[in-house]
Amino acid sequence: MRPLYVDLPTVASIVALSETSVQKLVREEPFPKPRAASSRRVAWLVREIEEWAEARPVSNLLPPKNTSRRTPQ
């Protein structure tokens, strides 16, 4: 069973952004708003996070080069 609600650290992990960036997106863009999970806790619906991510435009940027410290053999 997958979760219905996730907390801020999990949302940040899902969308590969920092918690601060997620909070900024909530304030400035049509990023899903958190919902009241209880009187003192908020959480995001996983479905809304997935819908937001799928609606993001496709990027023309190439992925960054591999920056690992491994040396080629």
HELIX and SHEET records of a PDB file:
HELIX    1   1 LEU A    8  ILE A   14  1                                   7    
HELIX    2   2 GLU A   19  GLU A   28  1                                  10    
HELIX    3   3 VAL A   46  ALA A   55  1                                  10    
SHEET    1   A 3 TYR A   5  VAL A   6  0                                        
SHEET    2   A 3 ARG A  41  LEU A  45 -1                                        
SHEET    3   A 3 ARG A  35  SER A  38 -1                                        
END                                                                             
